[in-house]
Amino acid sequence: MESNTVSRARLGEVTEGTKPGLPTRFREFIQQALTRFPHTVRMTDWTGITWEAGLGEPHWSGQDLEVRFRTDAPARDLMRLDGARFLDRFLEGEVDLEGNLYIISALRRQADLKLRLPHVVARFIANRAFQNPWRARVSVKSHYDVPQEALNTYLDRKYMSYSCGMFERTEPIDVGELRRVGVGEADDFDSLEKAQWRKFKDAIDYVRPSGNDTVLDVGCGYGGQLMVALENYDFAKVVGWTHSTNQAREGRRMLAEFDPARWELNEGDYREDDRVYDHITSTGMISHVGPRGLVPYVREIRKRIKTGGRYLHHALMSRYSKLPIDYNVGIAFNKKYVWPGFHWFPVGEHVRALEMNGFQVDRMTNLSFHYAKTTAAWYERMVQHREIMVEAMGEATVRAWQIFLAGITGSYLSRDVHVYRLYCVAT
């Protein structure tokens, strides 16, 4: 009889004279935390008991979030509101997350998961370094020079663009359509490939190079912007710079069909190039300049563009907060495991830096919902080919990228993170 009482207590049942066990306390904690959470979270605890929390409203992904605990340690992390350690344990395999990972950023907000003080101090110190050319090279290569076969599984098949596309529509998000591979401009559906073409076409249409004009593309990736520029405008030359060996190698192959006198794709830091260009484009590179790099970056760009030249400034941005972005669990996780060296600034800081350092902002466009569809497409394609990703990068790294892509999709949709295009003129 005594052993049965102990067994029931371990399962979290309340018996006379006993305190509820950890499974029951954990279940009560989660259900209270998610009382008003709209979607379903299905938990299987370390004793094998399955239960649900949330209001059960359908999600556009068509899935529920499944959480399976292999030990009680991740549950204890959640009860301490230690989101960082919980995610560490996901990478270590002590807890599994499957299904609707898109809601994890909303769960963080709902449950008020935080960084504990030691995490905050450590990440704040680690992330303050200025992005000089050497540090920028290391940061960029650590993210973009992973095995190419892994990147091939989820980036668009036409341009291999690693930045926000521009879709024909932002709603609804159709998972089947995002997984469907297109060819680019000619697609008769709203494909990722066509969205990337539209993004590059938008930039070059703003710049409108002609005659003897030269164009610099800073952080050119695989050269998609160069390709679309060469296909659509008759001008002298377009030059791209990237720190990534993968991108430089594959991009030169993509551009081989064009007159080599009209393009360059260089591996290295754009600051090595002291030429002055008629126009400049930059799609997302600003995220790599670090927390002290925004104004120096804008000044470097201004030195390389002629007065009157047009500059396309495309950037991921944080919403305004009194606290540094490094206090955010998701930001700290991504800087540690996925995207070292990145940093985001609020839109007001971008406008101020540009207008105080030689540019006038003509107009600006918020593409946050477009980036949500872009990262959702990457995530869905990656999950489809997960075995290739695991073979190329390892289970822990693939889990980190799942958190990154699914989590940031939810953050774009909730307006926690933004991406803007600022169309500027050098004055």
Summary of the structure (lengths in Angstrom):
residues: 427
radius of gyration: 23.7
end to end distance: 85.6
largest distance: 92.2
contacts: 1429
relative contact order: 0.12
helix: 47%
strand: 17%
